[in-house]
Structure formats: structure tokens, C-alpha cells
Amino acid sequence: MQTLQRVTKETQISVELEINGTGIANIQTGIGFFDHMLEAFAKHSLMDLKLTCKGDTHIDFHHSVEDVGIVLGQALRASIYPIESVERYGNAVVVMDEAAVECALDLSNRAYLVYDVEMEGKVGEFDVELAEEFFRAVMSNAGISAHIVARRGKNRHHLLEAAFKAFAVALRRSLVKNERVGIPSTKGVL
């Protein structure tokens, strides 16, 4: 279990993360749609996640969403590395009605994000562009290299939910134990 906090002038965040959980979530960010996405992440990654965020949402949601990504990424890094005897690579395509989103990732301890889920507008009061900021913060702080690409879709809610779920499933698959692998790198270290 990793427990982290981050306090700035803009946000106060607390995260408890158990990567070998069952998908239990208790999320309170004050941003309804974002809570829904984080609950989907926990459920489909099979990670237990307790997360609270108090932020300057009277200005906008950007600080809260990005800072949650930072702290969640830090908790993932602390839980994952150093790694050995896991698959390391994971991928998933998640379909939600007309939307299909693919995530392929590498627990490389090198941060990188390709995010190709083109859309504009909002889902409720949530600016869809904030999803990319969240994923960038997670990958940067977790040391994960990921490609999240929409194959098709029109409904913003469906596209974003498929993206969060695809990331969750790909991450779960990358952490599958494989005793034959040892350190999953020809370099001998990640």
C-alpha cells in the first residue's frame, strides 16, 4: 500500500493505492466526471484506490486534474519500481458503444506519452482536454511510456471512459507475474 500526499496553494491531495487490490475505489475530487473516470480506472486495473482532492475548482479544474495525475503517478512509481518477474508490456483495446480506444504501454521507467484522442468540448463541466493533462502527469511521474489512441468514436463520454479503462487494463496486464522473465530488460535494469 502506498500512501502519498501533496499540498500546494492550489490543491490538497491524498492518495492510498494498493496495486494488488480488487478494484475498490473511494474517490472524492469534487469533479463528478473525473471521479467516475478514476473509479473506472480502479475497477479495471484491479487496484484499490482511495483519493481525495480539495482544489481551486472555483477557478477551473486544471490544477486538480493535473495534480491528481502527479500524485497517482508517484504512487504507481513507488509501487512498481524496481520491477522484476512481470510482463512489463501491456496493451488493451476497450470498446464502449461506438468508441474504441487502444492503450499500449511499457513499464520502462522512462516517461513518454502519445495521446491521440482528438475531441473538443466538455462532458458535463469537465473539459475533455484535461484528460491528456492527467495522463501526461501520470506517465511523467510513474515512469511509464504509453500510447493512448482512439480508433473511432464520436461521444466524448464514451471516448474518455474507454481511454481510462484501456489504460487500466493495459497496466494490469503489464504487471502480470512471470517468474521466467526476471528483470524484464536486456540491460539488466529498468
matplotlib code that plots the C-alpha trace (Angstrom):
import matplotlib.pyplot as plt

x = [0.0, 1.4, 0.1, 1.1, 0.0, 0.6, -0.2, 0.2, -1.5, -3.9, -4.6, -4.6, -4.4, -4.2, -3.8, -3.8, -3.0, -2.8, -1.8, -2.6, -6.2, -9.6, -10.7, -12.3, -12.5, -13.3, -12.8, -13.7, -12.2, -15.3, -15.3, -18.1, -17.0, -13.3, -14.4, -16.3, -13.1, -10.9, -13.4, -13.3, -9.5, -9.5, -12.2, -10.5, -6.9, -7.9, -6.1, -7.7, -7.7, -8.7, -8.2, -9.3, -8.6, -9.6, -8.7, -9.3, -12.2, -13.8, -11.1, -11.2, -10.4, -6.9, -4.9, -6.9, -6.8, -3.1, -2.1, -4.1, -2.2, 1.1, 0.3, -1.2, 1.8, 4.1, 2.2, 2.4, 6.1, 6.6, 4.5, 6.0, 9.8, 12.1, 10.4, 11.2, 9.3, 6.4, 5.4, 6.4, 4.4, 0.6, -2.0, -5.7, -8.5, -11.6, -14.9, -17.7, -20.6, -19.4, -16.0, -12.9, -9.6, -6.3, -3.6, -0.2, 2.3, 5.8, 6.9, 10.3, 11.0, 11.1, 8.2, 6.5, 3.0, 1.5, -2.2, -4.3, -7.9, -9.0, -12.0, -13.2, -15.8, -16.9, -18.5, -20.7, -18.4, -15.2, -13.1, -12.1, -8.6, -7.8, -7.7, -4.4, -3.0, -4.0, -2.4, 0.8, 1.2, 0.6, 3.2, 5.7, 5.6, 5.2, 7.9, 5.6, 5.7, 2.2, 0.3, -3.4, -5.1, -8.7, -9.5, -13.0, -15.8, -18.0, -19.4, -16.9, -18.0, -17.6, -14.2, -12.8, -14.2, -12.7, -9.3, -9.3, -10.4, -7.9, -5.1, -6.3, -6.4, -3.1, -1.4, -2.9, -1.6, 1.9, 2.0, 1.1, 3.7, 6.1, 8.8, 10.7, 11.3, 13.5, 14.4, 12.4, 15.2, 18.3, 20.1, 19.5, 17.9, 15.0]
y = [0.0, 3.4, 6.5, 9.9, 13.5, 16.7, 20.1, 23.3, 26.6, 25.2, 21.7, 19.3, 15.7, 12.4, 9.0, 5.5, 2.9, -0.9, -2.3, -5.9, -5.0, -5.9, -2.7, -0.9, 2.9, 5.7, 8.9, 12.5, 15.2, 17.4, 16.9, 14.3, 13.1, 12.8, 10.8, 8.5, 8.0, 7.3, 4.8, 3.1, 3.1, 1.4, -1.2, -2.3, -2.2, -4.2, -1.6, -0.3, 3.5, 5.9, 9.5, 12.9, 16.2, 19.7, 22.2, 25.6, 24.4, 27.9, 28.9, 25.8, 22.0, 22.1, 22.2, 19.5, 17.1, 17.6, 17.4, 14.2, 12.8, 13.8, 12.1, 9.0, 8.7, 9.0, 6.3, 4.0, 4.5, 3.7, 0.6, -0.7, 0.0, -1.7, -4.4, -7.9, -11.1, -9.2, -9.0, -5.2, -4.6, -4.3, -3.4, -3.3, -2.1, -1.1, -0.7, 1.4, 1.6, 3.4, 4.3, 2.1, 3.3, 1.4, 1.7, 0.1, 0.7, -0.1, -0.1, 1.2, 3.7, 6.2, 8.6, 9.2, 9.8, 9.7, 10.8, 10.7, 11.1, 14.1, 15.9, 19.2, 20.4, 19.2, 16.2, 17.9, 20.6, 18.6, 20.0, 16.9, 18.4, 17.8, 14.1, 14.5, 16.6, 13.9, 11.1, 13.2, 13.8, 10.1, 8.9, 11.5, 10.7, 6.9, 6.4, 4.8, 5.0, 4.9, 5.3, 6.0, 6.2, 6.4, 4.0, 5.5, 7.2, 10.4, 10.5, 12.3, 10.4, 7.1, 8.0, 9.2, 6.3, 3.9, 5.7, 5.4, 1.8, 0.9, 2.4, 0.4, -2.9, -2.4, -1.5, -4.6, -6.8, -5.3, -6.2, -9.9, -12.1, -14.1, -15.8, -16.7, -13.1, -12.0, -8.3, -7.6, -5.9, -6.9, -4.1, -6.0, -2.9, -0.6]
z = [0.0, -1.0, 0.8, -0.5, 0.0, -2.0, -0.6, -2.7, -2.7, -5.3, -4.2, -1.3, -2.4, -0.5, -2.3, -1.0, -3.7, -3.5, -6.8, -5.7, -4.9, -6.1, -7.8, -4.8, -5.2, -2.9, -4.9, -3.9, -6.1, -6.3, -10.1, -10.8, -14.2, -13.1, -10.1, -12.5, -14.6, -11.6, -10.3, -13.7, -13.6, -10.2, -11.2, -14.4, -13.1, -10.1, -7.9, -4.7, -4.8, -2.1, -3.3, -2.1, -3.6, -2.5, -5.2, -6.5, -8.7, -8.4, -10.9, -13.1, -12.8, -14.4, -11.1, -9.5, -12.5, -13.2, -9.5, -9.1, -12.0, -10.4, -7.1, -8.7, -10.9, -7.9, -6.1, -9.1, -9.4, -5.7, -6.1, -9.4, -9.3, -9.1, -11.1, -11.9, -12.9, -14.5, -18.2, -18.4, -21.6, -21.7, -24.2, -24.4, -26.8, -24.9, -26.7, -25.3, -27.7, -30.8, -29.3, -29.3, -27.7, -27.6, -24.9, -25.3, -22.5, -21.3, -17.7, -18.9, -16.1, -18.9, -19.2, -22.5, -23.7, -27.2, -26.8, -29.9, -28.7, -30.7, -29.5, -28.2, -25.7, -22.3, -20.6, -18.1, -16.7, -17.4, -20.3, -22.4, -23.0, -19.3, -19.8, -21.8, -18.9, -16.4, -18.5, -19.1, -15.4, -14.5, -17.1, -16.2, -12.5, -12.9, -15.5, -17.9, -21.7, -23.1, -26.4, -26.0, -29.3, -30.3, -33.1, -33.6, -31.7, -31.5, -28.0, -25.7, -22.6, -24.3, -25.8, -22.4, -20.5, -23.0, -22.7, -18.9, -19.0, -21.7, -19.6, -16.6, -18.4, -20.1, -16.8, -15.1, -17.9, -17.7, -14.0, -14.5, -12.7, -14.9, -12.9, -16.1, -17.0, -14.1, -14.7, -17.9, -19.8, -21.8, -19.9, -16.6, -15.1, -15.7]

ax = plt.figure().add_subplot(projection="3d")
ax.plot(x, y, z, "-o")
ax.set_aspect("equal")
plt.show()
